[in-house]
Amino acid sequence: MLAGSFQIRDVLDARKFLEKFLAPTRFVQAESLEELSGAHVRLKLETENPTGTFKVRGALNGVHDRSQQFRFDGVVTSSTGNHGAAIAFAARQMSLKSRIYLPENPNPVKRDKIAKLGAEIVEVGRDLDESRDAAAKFSRESGWPLIVDVDDPYIAAGAATIACEILEQQPSTDVIVVPVGDSNLIRGIAYAAKQIRPTVRIIGVQAEKAPAYYQSWKENRALSTETADTIADGLSTRTTTEGNVRQLVDLVDEMRLVSEEEMLRAIAFLLINEHTVAEPAGAASTAALLKSGKEFAGRKVALLVSGANIAPDVLRRAVVLSL
């Protein structure tokens, strides 16, 4: 059991439900990364999901769970973009309305995607924590369920299905490297992976400018940072919860940090060498491998490419930096 949140049967139930909407994402060999690292490297392309990220797995599972328990006209969430698009997609699939709270000045690509999915958008707050407060207030007033991916067990169970796919596609995987924002993704993957293959090593990656969960994991207590000012909006979490940190400490073998420049270089590397588009958070696992030298030589490494919704200015910076 994952710290009382869900059990492996919940992950299996999520897989069965998600099969109605999602095909397994590809798990492809990355020869250019193999040459540099000496490892056997594969990319788990969550970018192939609807909305371009892994988030749709948890969103569909979370909205479905609420719809089995309550009657409501719509759902509400707060997000830096990807989770909001995923909730808007899930709501549309289930004929519900959606209202998405974004921090001010959001990623324009992600905002546009949410709008095209028919959601109502409210921009408020300097970061995700402040927009979440506004979303919670609307939820209380409207009766619409608030579905946020901080500590929702059904969202984590949806994310956990990624581990099931990886270990079916390559049962002998030694290491899975996962970007860490709010931590639901890595906690779900780590739980399912350890159930299936206890020896697999789980490595989490955060941005140096948004290290709340990295610091919390190191000190085994919930810590917060004053800011989370990183180009990787998918990793820009500045607060943690005690329950999430406990799970992280129990399940994750190692946490690492990558710089803004390292993520930009990883974006360009994936684009040029593997013809794969990744946003900064989606490239964080690749950045960590590029930083590690030959540390994983001879081992089978899975890198999670979690999202492809990159803002044009960030893509431009990545390409210019690579020249």
N, C-alpha and C positions, 0 to 999 in steps of 0.2 A: 504493500500500500504506500502511496506517495503522501506521507505525512497527513493521513486522514482525508486527503482530497479526493482521490479516485483510485480505482484498482485496474488491473490489466484488462478485466472484462469491459470496463468503460472504454478503453482504447479500442478493443475489438468491436464493440457496439458502434463507436464512431467510424471505424473503417467501413463497416457494413452500410451505415447511413450515407457516408460520403461517396461511396461508389455510385450513387444515383446521380451525382453532380460532377465528380472529378475523376479523371484518369490518373494512374500513377505517373509522376513526373520522371523524366529521364535521368539516368545516372551514368555520366559519360566520362571516358578516359580523358585526362588532360596531359597530353604528351609533353607540352612545353614546361609544365610544372614538374613533371617527372624528371626531366633532364636537369633541372636546377636543384631539385631536392634529393634525388636518388630514391624517392619513395614511389609507391604505386598509388597514383592520385586519381580520384574521380570527383567530378562535380555533381552535386545533387541540385538539379535545375528547377527550383521552386518558382523561378521566373515564368515557367510555362503554365502556371495556374491562371484561371480567370482573375483579373485585376493585377496580374503580374507579380504576385508574392505568395508566400506560404500562409498569409493571414486568413485567407478564405477558408482554410480547413477549420480553424477554430471558430470563425464567425458563423459558418453554417451550422456547426455542431451546437454552438451557444444559443443561437436564435431558435433552432429546432427544440432544444431542451426547454426553453421558456414557453414555447408554443404548446408543449405537451402539458404544462402545468397551469397556465393562465390564459385568459382571453384579453387581447389588447389590439389596438389599431396600428401601433407602430413601435419602433425601438429607437433608443437614443444611445449615443456613445460620445466619447472624446478621443481624439487621435491626432497624431502628427501627419496622418495621411493614409497609410496603408491599411491600418485596421479600420479606419472610417470607410474606405472604399470596399473593404471586405464585408462590413456590416451592411452597407448600402446594397451590395450585390446579394447577400443572403436575404435581406428584407424583400427585395424585388422578386427573388425566386419563390418566396412564400407569401407573396401578395400583401405585403405590409408596407407602411410608410417608414421613413427613417429620417432622423435629424442628427447631424454630425457636427460636433463642436471641435473647431480647430484653433490652435494658437494663432495669434496675429501673424501676418506675412508667411503663410504656409508655402510649402513646395508647390509651385504652380502646376506641375504635371499631375501631382496627386490630387490637388484641389479640382482640377478639370475632370479627372476620372470620376471623382465622387459626384460632381454635378451631372455628368452624363448618365450616371446610374439612377438619377432621379431623386437624390436625397436633398433635403433642405440643409443648407450650410450656415453655421454661425461661427464667425471668427471672433474669439475673445481670449484675452490673457496673454502673458508674455511667454508662457511655456505650457507643456502638457498638463502639469499639475493644476494650474489656474483654470484652464479650459475644462478640466475634469470637474472642478467645483461647480462651474456653471451648468454642465450637463447633469450633474446630480440634482441640482435645484430644479431643473426642468422635469426630470424624472419624477421627483416628489409631487410636483404640481400637476403633471399630466397623467400619471399612472402608467406611462410607458416604461418598460424595464430598461434599466441602465446596464449595458453589456460592455464592460471594459476588460482589457486583457492584462490587468495587473495580477490578479490572483483567482481568476475564474477557472474552476476545475474542468469545465466542459470545453473551454477554449484550449486549455493545456492538453486535454485528451485528444482534441483535434490535431494539435501540433505533434503529438506523440506518434501519430500515424506515419510521419516522415521516417522515424526510426524503423518502424516495421518494414517499410518499403526498402530502405537502405540495406537492411539485414536479410531481406529476401533477394535483392539484386546482387549483393555480395556478402554472403554469410560470414566470411572470414575477415571482415573489416576489423582493423586494429584500433583506429582512432577516428573519432567524429569531431570536427571543429565547427563550432556554432556561434554566430553573432549573438550578443546579449544586449537587449534593450530593457524591457520590463521584466524579463526572465521567464515568462511563460513558455517560450519556445524551447529554451535549453532545459528547463525542468521537465517538460513533457517528453522531449527526445531522450534525455538522460534516463528517466524512469523506465520508459519502454525498452530502450536499448539494453539497460542492465538486466531487465527481466529476461530478455531473449538471449543475450550474450554477456554474461557477467564480467568477462575480462576486457570488454571494449573500454577504451579510454575516452573520456569526454572532456574536451577543452573548450572553454568559453572565451570569447573575445569582445572586449569593450574598447571604446574610443578613449584615448588619453584625456580628452576634454570632457568626458562624461563617465567617470569611473566609479559611480556609486556602488554598483554590485561587485566590482572588482575589489574595492576597499572593504566592503562588507564581508565578502568571502574570506579575505585574508585575515580579518580580525574576528570573524565568527560572531558578528553582531550587526544589527541594522544601522546603517549610516546614510547620511544624505550629503549632497554637495550644494554649494551656493548656486552654481550654474551648471548647465549641460550644453555649452555653446559649441557644438560640433557640426561639421557639414553632414554628418550621418544622422539625419533627423530620426531615422528608425532606431537609433541607439541613444537618443537624447533624453535619458531618464535621470533625474537628480534625487529622487527619493526611493527608498526601499521599504519593504515590510519584514517584520521578524519572521513570519511564517515562510515567506519566499527565501529568505537568507538561510534559514534552517534546512530547507530542501536543497538549496544550492550547495551548502556545505556537505550534506549527506550524499549527494549524487554526482557532483561535478569534481573531476580529478584535478583540474587546473584552470586558472583564469589568467588571461594575458591582455595586454594593452597594445594598441596600434595608434600611430600618430595620424594626423590629417594627411600629411604628405604620403605616408605609407598606404593609406586607403586610396588616394588619388592615383598613385602608381599602380596599385592592384587593379583599379578600374581600367586603366589603359592597357595593362598587361592582358587582362581577360578579353578585352575588346580586340586587341591586335593579334594575340596569339591563339586564343580559343574561340574567337568570334562570338563572344558571350557578353551581353549587356548586363551590367550590374550597377545598382546604386551604391553609395558608400557603405551602408550597412551590409548590403549583399556581398560586397567585396572584402569585408573585414576578415573573414576566414582565410581568404587567399592572401591578404596582407600578412596575416600571422604566419602562414607557411613560408612566404617569401622571406620573412624576417628570420626564420628559424634555421636557415642554412641547410646542412645535411643531417639535422637532428633526427629526422624520421626516415632516414635511408633504409630501404628494405621493407618498410612497413606499409600496410594498406590503409590509406588515409582518405576519408570522405570529407570534402569541403562543402558546406551548405551555402549555396548562392541563394539568399533568402528573398531578394527582390530586385526588380529591374527599373523601378520608377525614378529615374535620375533627372534632376533639374538640368536644363540646357547649360546654364552657366557652370555648373559643377562638372559636367561632361567636358566642356570646353577647357576648364582648368586642368583636368586630368590629361587630355590629349596634348595640350601645350607643355605640360610638365614632362611628358614622355619624349618630346622632340629633342 
